[in-house]
Amino acid sequence: MLFNPSRDEARAFLIESWRKRRANELLMPLEDLAAQLIAKHPEHHAVFEDPDASQGKDYLPEHGATNPFLHLMMHLTIEEQISIDQPYGIRAHFVRLTRKYDSEHDAQHRMMECLAEMIWQAQRDRIQPDAAVYFACLERQ
């Protein structure tokens, strides 16, 4: 099954996953993973706990705003990449960075920077994302 939600669907998924965790409701595996990741980001809890204020909000980097929804979705992306080792070799980079930074979470944040760089370059150049760009950035971490 292809998981390609719209912005609003992705935000609703994260908000609902966090709500269910806080209410001690049964979570599906992906919801549980999302809730675990949100739990590691207490600086964003208020966003996920007030959907009326955050669901449609734009988080503009030029205003110094971090988009907590994008941040968490990138964590989910990296978790998926690591679990299936796609692109091939990504798991080895994760292991290396985890050892270097002594933290899986910090390693994922470094990977996130590289994932964002790859996506930005692809969008800028109007081409498909290039794993070589991703891996070159990871090598510099």
C-alpha beads as a LAMMPS data file, in Angstrom:
LAMMPS data file: protein, C-alpha beads

141 atoms
140 bonds

1 atom types
1 bond types

-500.0 500.0 xlo xhi
-500.0 500.0 ylo yhi
-500.0 500.0 zlo zhi

Masses

1 110.0

Atoms # bond

1 1 1 0.000 0.000 0.000
2 1 1 1.332 3.412 -0.940
3 1 1 1.256 5.911 1.912
4 1 1 1.134 9.313 0.245
5 1 1 -1.028 11.566 2.410
6 1 1 -1.848 15.185 1.742
7 1 1 -0.468 17.790 4.140
8 1 1 -3.741 17.842 6.086
9 1 1 -3.953 14.035 6.230
10 1 1 -0.369 13.761 7.480
11 1 1 -1.000 16.376 10.151
12 1 1 -4.251 14.708 11.213
13 1 1 -2.458 11.356 11.434
14 1 1 0.198 12.765 13.786
15 1 1 -2.334 14.647 15.909
16 1 1 -4.578 11.587 16.207
17 1 1 -1.642 9.287 17.014
18 1 1 -0.609 11.593 19.863
19 1 1 -4.205 11.934 21.092
20 1 1 -4.639 8.156 21.163
21 1 1 -1.366 7.666 23.062
22 1 1 -2.334 10.270 25.660
23 1 1 -5.782 8.634 26.025
24 1 1 -4.197 5.171 26.373
25 1 1 -6.123 3.945 23.345
26 1 1 -5.007 1.115 21.098
27 1 1 -2.624 2.300 18.398
28 1 1 -1.801 0.725 15.062
29 1 1 1.959 0.069 14.618
30 1 1 2.595 3.194 12.539
31 1 1 0.570 5.316 14.966
32 1 1 2.603 3.877 17.844
33 1 1 5.862 4.730 16.091
34 1 1 4.625 8.269 15.387
35 1 1 3.567 8.694 19.027
36 1 1 6.945 7.423 20.245
37 1 1 8.691 9.971 18.039
38 1 1 6.420 12.779 19.217
39 1 1 7.172 11.764 22.820
40 1 1 10.869 12.409 22.099
41 1 1 10.025 15.999 21.096
42 1 1 8.401 17.671 24.117
43 1 1 9.077 21.046 22.515
44 1 1 6.322 20.184 20.007
45 1 1 3.733 18.596 22.316
46 1 1 1.595 21.736 22.490
47 1 1 1.269 21.738 18.691
48 1 1 -0.055 18.168 18.656
49 1 1 -2.332 18.833 21.613
50 1 1 -4.068 21.848 20.038
51 1 1 -5.134 20.792 16.549
52 1 1 -7.420 23.786 16.056
53 1 1 -4.473 26.155 16.392
54 1 1 -1.918 24.073 14.507
55 1 1 -3.689 22.031 11.810
56 1 1 -3.700 24.756 9.143
57 1 1 -0.755 26.818 10.350
58 1 1 2.123 27.557 8.005
59 1 1 5.585 27.219 9.495
60 1 1 7.825 29.477 7.432
61 1 1 11.593 29.068 7.774
62 1 1 12.108 32.732 6.873
63 1 1 10.303 33.522 10.133
64 1 1 12.549 31.124 12.041
65 1 1 9.756 28.608 12.509
66 1 1 10.405 24.886 12.669
67 1 1 7.614 22.845 11.151
68 1 1 6.933 20.143 13.777
69 1 1 4.759 18.174 11.350
70 1 1 7.477 18.065 8.704
71 1 1 10.069 17.206 11.345
72 1 1 8.057 14.222 12.581
73 1 1 7.207 13.021 9.075
74 1 1 10.911 13.119 8.213
75 1 1 11.602 11.004 11.299
76 1 1 9.007 8.499 10.063
77 1 1 10.614 8.512 6.614
78 1 1 14.044 7.821 8.064
79 1 1 12.659 5.078 10.322
80 1 1 11.169 3.416 7.232
81 1 1 14.397 3.811 5.246
82 1 1 16.395 2.199 8.052
83 1 1 13.920 -0.660 8.517
84 1 1 14.086 -1.693 4.842
85 1 1 17.609 -0.400 4.125
86 1 1 16.425 1.741 1.223
87 1 1 18.189 3.391 -0.348
88 1 1 20.568 0.486 0.043
89 1 1 23.296 1.308 2.559
90 1 1 21.240 3.789 4.594
91 1 1 21.168 1.440 7.586
92 1 1 24.984 1.336 7.677
93 1 1 25.083 5.143 7.717
94 1 1 22.564 5.133 10.572
95 1 1 24.675 2.670 12.575
96 1 1 27.835 4.713 11.953
97 1 1 26.174 7.990 12.922
98 1 1 24.575 6.424 16.002
99 1 1 28.025 5.333 17.184
100 1 1 29.557 8.713 16.344
101 1 1 26.904 10.751 18.173
102 1 1 26.104 8.092 20.795
103 1 1 22.402 8.574 20.093
104 1 1 19.963 7.110 17.585
105 1 1 17.892 10.269 17.837
106 1 1 20.852 12.564 17.120
107 1 1 21.892 10.294 14.249
108 1 1 18.423 10.626 12.760
109 1 1 18.599 14.404 13.057
110 1 1 21.875 14.385 11.091
111 1 1 20.267 12.114 8.504
112 1 1 17.295 14.467 8.348
113 1 1 19.569 17.351 7.372
114 1 1 20.892 15.279 4.486
115 1 1 17.459 14.081 3.430
116 1 1 16.285 17.700 3.368
117 1 1 19.327 18.722 1.307
118 1 1 18.614 15.988 -1.245
119 1 1 14.948 16.986 -1.522
120 1 1 15.808 20.687 -1.777
121 1 1 18.326 20.067 -4.583
122 1 1 15.843 17.895 -6.483
123 1 1 13.139 20.546 -6.189
124 1 1 15.516 23.343 -7.132
125 1 1 16.783 21.478 -10.200
126 1 1 13.381 19.942 -11.007
127 1 1 14.793 16.408 -11.019
128 1 1 14.152 13.198 -9.115
129 1 1 15.821 12.960 -5.677
130 1 1 19.315 11.500 -6.017
131 1 1 20.513 9.060 -3.370
132 1 1 24.113 9.967 -4.273
133 1 1 23.461 13.495 -2.985
134 1 1 21.968 12.017 0.212
135 1 1 24.918 9.678 0.762
136 1 1 27.528 12.359 -0.025
137 1 1 25.987 14.534 2.679
138 1 1 25.870 11.591 5.105
139 1 1 29.583 10.970 4.498
140 1 1 30.280 14.528 5.659
141 1 1 28.401 13.998 8.935

Bonds

1 1 1 2
2 1 2 3
3 1 3 4
4 1 4 5
5 1 5 6
6 1 6 7
7 1 7 8
8 1 8 9
9 1 9 10
10 1 10 11
11 1 11 12
12 1 12 13
13 1 13 14
14 1 14 15
15 1 15 16
16 1 16 17
17 1 17 18
18 1 18 19
19 1 19 20
20 1 20 21
21 1 21 22
22 1 22 23
23 1 23 24
24 1 24 25
25 1 25 26
26 1 26 27
27 1 27 28
28 1 28 29
29 1 29 30
30 1 30 31
31 1 31 32
32 1 32 33
33 1 33 34
34 1 34 35
35 1 35 36
36 1 36 37
37 1 37 38
38 1 38 39
39 1 39 40
40 1 40 41
41 1 41 42
42 1 42 43
43 1 43 44
44 1 44 45
45 1 45 46
46 1 46 47
47 1 47 48
48 1 48 49
49 1 49 50
50 1 50 51
51 1 51 52
52 1 52 53
53 1 53 54
54 1 54 55
55 1 55 56
56 1 56 57
57 1 57 58
58 1 58 59
59 1 59 60
60 1 60 61
61 1 61 62
62 1 62 63
63 1 63 64
64 1 64 65
65 1 65 66
66 1 66 67
67 1 67 68
68 1 68 69
69 1 69 70
70 1 70 71
71 1 71 72
72 1 72 73
73 1 73 74
74 1 74 75
75 1 75 76
76 1 76 77
77 1 77 78
78 1 78 79
79 1 79 80
80 1 80 81
81 1 81 82
82 1 82 83
83 1 83 84
84 1 84 85
85 1 85 86
86 1 86 87
87 1 87 88
88 1 88 89
89 1 89 90
90 1 90 91
91 1 91 92
92 1 92 93
93 1 93 94
94 1 94 95
95 1 95 96
96 1 96 97
97 1 97 98
98 1 98 99
99 1 99 100
100 1 100 101
101 1 101 102
102 1 102 103
103 1 103 104
104 1 104 105
105 1 105 106
106 1 106 107
107 1 107 108
108 1 108 109
109 1 109 110
110 1 110 111
111 1 111 112
112 1 112 113
113 1 113 114
114 1 114 115
115 1 115 116
116 1 116 117
117 1 117 118
118 1 118 119
119 1 119 120
120 1 120 121
121 1 121 122
122 1 122 123
123 1 123 124
124 1 124 125
125 1 125 126
126 1 126 127
127 1 127 128
128 1 128 129
129 1 129 130
130 1 130 131
131 1 131 132
132 1 132 133
133 1 133 134
134 1 134 135
135 1 135 136
136 1 136 137
137 1 137 138
138 1 138 139
139 1 139 140
140 1 140 141
